[in-house]
Amino acid sequence: MDLVLVHPEIPHNTGCAARLSAALGLRLHLVEPLGFSLEDRYLKRAGLDYWPLVDLVVHADWPALVAHLEQGSAREIAARLRLFSARGGTSLFETAFEADDVLVFGSETRGLPSELLTQHAARRVYVPIRSGVRSLNLANTVCLGVYTALVRAGVPLPDNDGKYAAHPEAPLDVKPISRVKRVDA
């Protein structure tokens, strides 16, 4: 599975998604423009000392992301997309996921672009919430969505025996910007 944040605005939420991707061994894709610098201290802090474990790819725009994901994909990209939205679709808990799905989340204030949601309307996923609540925090939705998708797709979760050993590069103060692979076209 791939995890995608489209135009994220809050560094803390992206840092939390990076930490989650490190914990699960998932690639994290960010689609520009971003609402913060990849050198932001809050981004680094939210990801703690797990940045050496983050596989981070930054894309200039949506077409660059799609072109990148299409390379070597056994399934058509449109069939792999799962667009998370607070505005309709299929409940996260009723959605069937595949191991190679691409989980796509929008910005904190605008969500995903409307043209993307319209173009892939059947691929929309929502987390049920009460009426009167606009949306959940992005970091919370990403975490809930990713774990649920992995379990529903039958992807084995990491074996956690309760022990912790720091990554050898953890004390090196690795910055998020140093983990970036850029894909502009």
N, C-alpha and C positions, 0 to 999 in steps of 0.2 A: 504494500500500500504506500501511496505517496500522500503527503500532507501539504496543502497549498493555502497560503494566506494571500488574498488579493487586496492590495492597497491598505495594509494594516496601518493604524494611526498611533497606537499606544505601545511604546517600547516594552512595558512590563508584560502585556499580553503576548507579544511575540517572543519575549524571553521565556515565558512559561511554556509556549508551544515548542520552543527549541529544547527546553529541558525534557519535555514529554517525548520529543522525537529521539533524544539521546537515550532515554530510558527504554524505549521500545525498538530502537534501531531503524527508525523510519527516516527517509529523506524529507527535509523541510524545504519547500519552495516558497519564495516571496516574490510577488508580482509588483513591480513598481508602477506608480510612484509610491514611496513609503512616507509615512508621516513623521519620520524620525531618521536620524543618522545611524548607520550600523556601528558607529563608534560611541553611541549613547551609553552613559554609565548605568542607566536604569535597565537597558536591554541586557547589558553584561551581568548586572546584579541578579536579575530575574533568572538568568540561565546558570547562575552560580559558577562553580568550577567544572561544569559539564561541557563547556564549549569544545574541548578536544574531541568529544564524542558526537558532535553535531555535524551531520552531512547537510550543509546549507547551500542552496542554489538560488541565486537572484536572477530574475528574468526582467527584461526591459518592459515587457507588456504581455498581454494574454496570448497573442499569436506566437511569441517566442516560447512561452511555456508549452503551448500545444505542440509546436514543432519539436521541442525537446522530448516531450513525453511520447510522441509518436515513434521515435527512433527505437526500433527493436520491440515494439509493443505487439503482442500476439492478438490483442483485441483493438478494435477501433476506439479512439479516444472518447468519442461521444458516448459509447457504451460503458466506459470506465468511470465517467464523472458522477460524483455525488455532490450536488450543490446544496449546502446548508443555508437555510433561510428561515427567518421567523415568520415569513408570509406564505404559508401553504406548501403543499407537496404531500409526501407520505411521512407518517410518524417514524422517527428514528427506530422505534421499537417494533415496527411492522415492515421495515425495509430489509430486503435481502442484499447482502454485500458479497463481493468476490474479493479474493486475496490480492488482486492487482488493481482494485479500485483507486480512484484519485479523489480524496476528500477535500472539498473546496469550501473555504470560509471567506466571507467578505469583511470589509472594514467595520470598525466599531460603530460609526455613526451612519453610514449609508448602506451597509450590507453589500451584497454582490450587485454588479451592474444589472439594470433591468433587462437589457438586451440579452445578456447571458442567461438570465432566469427564463426569459421568454423562449429563447432558442432551444433550451434544454429543460422545458417545463416538466417533462416526465421524470427527470433525474433529481428533482428537488426533494430535500429531506428537512423536516423540522423537528424540534424538541418540544413536546407538549408543555405549555405553560398556561396559567390562568388568564382569563380575560382581564384587561386592565394593566397587564404587565407587558411592556413593549418588547423586551427581549432579555436574554441572559447575557452575562459577561462573556466575551469572546473566549477567554482562556478556559472558562468552565465548559462552554459548549464544545470547544475543541477536545478537551480531555474526555468528556462524556461521549462525544461522537466517535473518537478514535477507538477507545476501548470497546465500545458497543460494536462498532464495525468489525474489529478484529475477531471478537468472540463470535459474532453472527456469521462471519466468513470462515470460521473454523481454523483461523491462524493461531498457532500455539503462542501463548504469552510467555515472556521470559520466566525462567525458573528463579524464584527468589527464595534463597535459603535463610534469609535474615542476616547474612553477613555482608559487610561492606569493606571493600578495598578501593581506595582512591585510584583513579586513572593516573598513570605515571606522569602525565603532563599537567595534572590538576594544580600543582604548586607553581606552575610557570606563568600564571596570570594571562592565559590565552584570551584574546579579545575576539568578539564575534566577527569583526571585519576580516580577521585573518583566516576564517573558516569559509569565506564566500567563494563560490565558483560562479562566475558571471555567464549568463546566456542572453545575448542581445538580439539574436536572430535565429 
